[in-house]
Amino acid sequence: MSEWNAGYLADVDYTYGYYSQLDPLHMRIAFLYAGLAFPEVATACELGFGQGVSVNMHAAASRVEWYGTDFNPTQVGFARELAAASGARLRLFEQSFAEFCNRADLPDFDFIAMHGIWSWTSKKNRATILDFVRRKLKVGGVLYLSYNTLPGWAAFAPMRHLLKRHHEVMCSPGSGIISCVDSSIAFAEQLLATRPAYAVANPQVPERIRKIKGENRSYLAHEYFNKEWNCAYFAEMADLLTSIRLNFACSAHYLDLVDDLNLTPDQQAFLGGIPDPMFRETVRDYCVNQQFRTDYWVNGAHRLHPLEQGEKLRAQRVILLRQREDVSPKVKGRLGEMTMQEPLYAPILDALADHLPRSLGEIEQAVQDKGISFAEMVRAVIVLIGAASITPAQDEAIAGKAREQTDKLNAFLCNKALYGDEIVNLASPVIGGAVTTGRFDQLFLLARSQGKKLPAEWAQFTWQVLLTQGLKIVSEGEVLETEEENLNALLEQARIFADRHLPILEALGIA
Ligand SMILES: C[S@@+](CC[C@H](N)C(=O)[O-])C[C@H]1O[C@@H](n2cnc3c(N)ncnc32)[C@H](O)[C@@H]1O
C-alpha cells in the first residue's frame, strides 16, 4: 500500500453516488420544521468528496462557491473533469484532510459537509476535521455529518471484524480487493453454514450477509474493508461537537423527522417523558436501532418565533419529481411500510401536478377548502420530500443563472452514458441539485440533442450504442437476443421517456 493514503483504502475507486443531504437547499425545510433559522449559504466545503458527483452537481446548479478535497488522485481527476465541463465556481484539491484543513487561503464557510468519512478515518484525522470545523464554520453555519451508529451496528460489528481479519490473513496482496471481498464473504457464509453460536444469538447476521452479497463491490470494499471502522453513539458525537460549540439541529433524513413513521405510540410517550433533548435523541436511537445517522449541526442555533417559522416555511418552494399518478401512496419508516392518507396527500399532490415550483404558502391556499391545516400540510410535505416524490426548489433568479452550467454538465454526463452507466444523475438548476436519471434516459437526451426527434430514432441511437459494446437488453430476467426484440424494448422505453419522464426533465430545466 502506498504512503499517501495513510491506511485508507485506495486500491479501488469509490462509487459515483449523489447525496442530496449535501445540498444546502435540502437543509432549509428540515431546519424550519425544527423551528430553527438556516444560514444563507454563499461558501460551502465538502471533505472527502469521492468522485465529486455531489459537489459538482451542487456547484453547477447553484451560485454557492464550493470548495472540496479528496486525496485520491484518480477521483480528483474525474471530479475536476466534471468541474471543467460545467465551468462552475468550485475549487477541488487533491490533498489529505491534514493538508487541506491547514491551508491559509480558504474562506470561512456557511456549510461544511462530509458523507461517509467520519467512521472510516483515523482518530488523528477526526481531530483535524473537528479543529477545521471549529475554526472555519461561520457563526450560524451548518455542519452535515454522517456516521455509523450504535446500537444499530452492535450485532454486525463482530462480523465486520471477521471479514476484515479474513482479508488481512487469508488474501494474498496481489489478488486485488474486489476478489478479496468476494472470498471474505464466501468465508463468512461457510462459517454461518456451521450455525455458530454467534449467528444463533444474532439471527439478523446471516440475512445481512445475504444482502451485502448483492451490493456494489467498490462500496463494500470501502464500507467493510477499510483500516478504520468506528461506530459511535449519538451521545459521543454530541459530546465532541458541543465541545466545539455546535448544537444538534435535526436529522437530514426527512422521514426521520416524522415520529409516527418511526416510533410506536408507547415509544413516543416514553421519549416525551425525557426532558433532556440530547438524551432523548440517544434513547430514540435504541427505539429505531439506528445504524447510520445523517445529521445537521449548527454553530449557534437560533430558534425562530412560531410566527417567523410559519412565514419562512410559507416562502419555501417545492416541486413534484414524478408524474402525479406515479407517486406511490406507500412510504417506509422504521416501523415498516405505511400508506399515506389519501384525503391529506391527494390535494397537495394535485396542487403540484403541473410540475411548477409552488411555495408552501401557495399549497396551503390550494388545499384550504379540504380542511387541511397548515401543520398537517407541512408534515405531509416533509414525508413527500423524504419519499423523494417532491423536493425543494430554489429561487427562479438563481435557477436562471445556473442553467448554463447545468446544461454543460448534463451534456458531458449524457455523453459519458455512451460508455457506461456509472453516473445515474443529472443536474437541475430548478432544484439546485440532481435527480436520478438512468442510462437509457441519458442516451435518449443525447440523441435528442443531436437533432433526433422521435422515440424510434432515440431507440435506434441507443441500440447502436449497445451494439458497439456487445450489450443486450434484459427483460424479466431474460436476455433479448434478436435486434428486433431489443429495438422493440428500447422503443417502449423511449415512449415512456417521451410521455412520462421528458415533461418532468423539462420542468426541472434538464431537457
Ligand atoms: C467512503 S468514501 C466517500 C466519498 C463521498 N463522500 C461519497 O459519499 O460518495 C471516502 C472518501 O474520503 C477520501 N479520504 C479518506 N481519507 C482521506 C484523507 N485523510 N484525506 C482526504 N481524503 C480522504 C477517500 O479518498 C474517499 O474518496
The ligand as a Gaussian input file, in Angstrom:
#p B3LYP/6-31G(d) Opt

LIG

0 1
 C      -16.299000       6.301000       1.596000
 S      -15.652000       7.481000       0.509000
 C      -16.964000       8.678000       0.465000
 C      -16.888000       9.572000      -0.724000
 C      -18.029000      10.576000      -0.858000
 N      -18.095000      11.467000       0.276000
 C      -19.330000       9.828000      -1.057000
 O      -20.077000       9.666000      -0.079000
 O      -19.595000       9.413000      -2.196000
 C      -14.411000       8.319000       1.465000
 C      -13.596000       9.299000       0.674000
 O      -12.727000      10.016000       1.541000
 C      -11.443000      10.116000       0.954000
 N      -10.475000      10.190000       2.060000
 C      -10.283000       9.273000       3.035000
 N       -9.332000       9.670000       3.886000
 C       -8.920000      10.893000       3.453000
 C       -7.954000      11.818000       3.932000
 N       -7.230000      11.564000       5.010000
 N       -7.790000      12.968000       3.253000
 C       -8.535000      13.225000       2.141000
 N       -9.458000      12.371000       1.650000
 C       -9.656000      11.220000       2.292000
 C      -11.307000       8.866000       0.117000
 O      -10.385000       9.015000      -0.938000
 C      -12.730000       8.645000      -0.370000
 O      -12.955000       9.280000      -1.600000

